Amino acid sequence: MGFLHMVAISHPKMARQVLQVQDNIFSNRPAIIVISYLTYDRADMAFAYYGPFWRHMRKLNVMKLFSRKRTESWESIRDEGFIRILQEFSKLFGAFNIADFIPWLGWVDPQGLNTRLEKARSALDKFIDTIIEDHIEKKKWNNGGFDDGDTDMVDDLHIFYTEEAKTNELEDLQNSIKLTRDNIKAIIMEVIFGGTETVASAIEWALAELLRNPKEMKRVQQVTEVVGLERNVEESDFDKLTDKNSWEDPDSFRPSRFLREGVPDFKGNNFEFIPFGSGRRSCPGMQLGLYALDMAVAHLLHCFTWELPDGMKPSELDMSDIFGLTAPRATRLYAVPKKRQVCPLF
């Protein structure tokens, strides 16, 4: 396509070869113009070049940032203004840019993407620089340290902060992680984007599918009644919310049941359906993302019944999507909740 040689992998067996069997060869991700610019020249983890720096960044994300405790601290930087910035990032990440395939058209900018890129990153810079400076001041007031009970994601990242630019990464990062301000900004954007935009999109699609299929909605809500309407759903309830009528002999360990058409594993072991990727570059936040999604959908379905507004029929619900990094719905979902839970909601 254009000046790039491209091969489309559309069969599960070939996908396994690329993502698992020979994933060491295909571990790098393409540096398209949008990705390079919005990630501060691959200063993040998701698009960093495969090597020592990426391995350290992945370890940092798993150990420090993708914990349940840390998700609560994201609220300090996840406000409405930042969400709007991330929504624009999502559109830009998924945009087709002809300059990626015909480079000399980049200076012409026929699609107007360069202007949007500059505005988007400028908005992110302004927002996150303010947050970083606030945390630096907080550290000064605490005599150069942080109170363990009052730290958040930015504090965790600031421990590894250095004013020096990245130099000689292969040697320098073998023993320690050193992050520049661009690294910190890219990681904050990436973590909040992955923990907000993707989960929100999945929740909206799940509710839309259930509203479009009232029988399935009723079936799911009957299952949630196992918990009872006198209390909220808790994580320990998830194992109880399996509909035993959905599977033959549900209490027996029979992995062959998942070989049936339409029920592939989605965690990277079956390549018909890999929402979290597979192999070395699979999503390190998968477990946290699944927890957030399961908990949100369980609460929404347990606490409320849902109806479409203004007498709309399920068949009239628009189920089209638009091109983007998270394949969002083309139109926002509007639904009317009615409380079904007896106990207080909060």
C-alpha positions, 0 to 999 in steps of 0.5 A: 500500500503506497510505499509500504509492503503490507501483509494481512493476517486473517486466519487464526493459524497464521495469527498464531504464527505471528503472535505466538510461535514467532512473536520475537520477530514481530514484536515491534509495532509500526511507528505511524505518524500519529503514534510517534507524535502523540506518544512523544516518539514512542516514550510509552510502553505500548508502542516502545521498541521491543528491547530492554526499555520496553521490558522495564516499562512493562514491568513498571506498569504491571507492578506499580500501575495496574493494581486495583489499589492504584486504579482508585488513585487515577481519579486525581487526573481523570477529570472531564477535561482529560476525558475529552483529550483522550476522546480526541486521541482515540479518533486520531489513533484510529484515523487513516493518514495517507502520509503514512503510505505516501510520505511526501504528502506529509507536508501537504497535510491534505486531511488536516491531521497535523493541525489536530495532532498539534492541538491534541498534544498541546492540550495533553502537555498543558494538562499533565505538566500542571499535574506533574508540577503539583506533585513536585511541589507536594514532594518538596513540602514532604521533605523530598518524599511521599507519604505512603498513604497519600501517593498516586500513579504520578508519585510512583512514576516520579520516583524514576524521574530524571532530567536527563534525556534518554541516552544509551538505553541498552546499557542504562536500563539494564540495571534501573528504570529512568524516566524522562518527563515525556515518558511520564506524560506518555505513560499517564496518557496510555494508562488512563486511556486504556483504563477509561476509553476502552472499558467505557466503550465495552460497557456501552456495547454490552448494554446495547447488545442486551437492550437489543435482545430483551430475552438475554437481558432478562436471563442475565438479570435473573442470574444476578438475583442469585446475589439478592436485591438487598445488597450490592454485587461484590467480586466474590459473587462473580463465581455464583453468577454463572448460568448453569443452564448455559452449559451441559454438565457445568460442574465438570472440567471439559475444555472441549466445550470451548472448541464449539463454534462461537465460544473461543477463549479471549485471553490470547490462547485462541486466535479467533478472538484476541481483544487483548492481543497475544504473545509478548505484546499482549495487554498487561492490564487485561486482568484489571480491565476485565475486573473493571468491566465485569464489576461495572456491568454487574452493578448496572444490571443488578441495580437497575432495569433498563429500557429504550427511551420514547417507546423505541423498539429494540430492532430500531437501535443503531448498532453501527460503529465508527473507525477508531482505536476502540471501535466506538458506537457511531451514536451514543447509547441512551437508555432509561434506568429503573431501580430494582435494588432494595438497598441503597445504591451507594 
